[in-house]
């Protein structure tokens, strides 16, 4: 997907011909240190053979770079910023930027006025690229940044038809594996506490739950689904509601680890044992999953790898703005502990 200069060899084609990564080609073009001589020669040979011409306009701007990247949080609810997800991903992004010399600038954009203000700020050359977190369906900011030709990478996506560059995890597969795990251990009355369903990540985790039930020949019942907002309190409230609707519940998939913690509190208050009476699985594998009682079985999102991938895509887009949009989806993995 994305735009490309017709007929012109790309940085990717040079990299493929030389048998190296895009970043290595960029370093050779910019005469950067740290490239082996044999690798440098291979890249230069590939450039000559393909007739590749570097994007001189983009390179001419290099001296005017700000060496700053904007990390934009679009979540309107301030409470969400206290959740572990944000500290974990901000930390992984900061670590990934360590060797680049770039500064990470945190920005909150929660209204149309703030969107327009940030767009003008970014277009004014005050940042070299934009990283977007917690984008809900219908948010126009990614489109505004794309139309302005500002290098942008999203964590997650707004829909299955997303075209702006993004890094995501296999949320459908992760949720499917979690529910399949519960089914394999004899659980049959399995509920889920979903995330906010105006977010594609929550829709995907709900779809994985539905897929696993369908594969097992079990019906999908809407009354076994309660929408939360990834917070601990929403998990507690949802679990209370689910127990009132279906006292026979014997398994729960929560859309996040913090949501699962709230569910554990509600189950304990109701006198239900975990996992004997009700097995619980979270999603994320934050450090807190190791501190719950019992320790939380959860689906691991590779947040460190996701942060590195976001920075890699952004840096490549800053170096070669005419490349196509790119989409990276990383694997999730079920971490089995005592709660399930």
Buried (B, 14 or more C-beta within 10 A) or exposed (E): EBEEEEEEBBBBBBBBBBEBBBBBBBBBBEEEEEBEEEBBEBBBEBBEEBEBEBBEEEBEBEEEBBEEBBBBBBBEEEEBBEBBBBEBBBEBBBEBBEEEEBBBBEBBBEEEEBBEEBBEEBBEEEBBBBBBBBBBBEBEBBEBBBEEEBBBBBBBBBEEEBBBBBBBBBBBBBBBBBBBBBBEEEBEBBBBBBBBBEBBBBBBBBBBBBBBBEEBEBEEEEEBBBBBBBBBBBBBBBBBBBBEBBEEBBBBBBBBBBBBBBBBBBBEEBEBEBBEEBBBBBBBBBEBBEEBEBBBBBBBBBBBBBBBBBBBBBBBBBBBBBBBBBBBBBEBBBBEBBBB
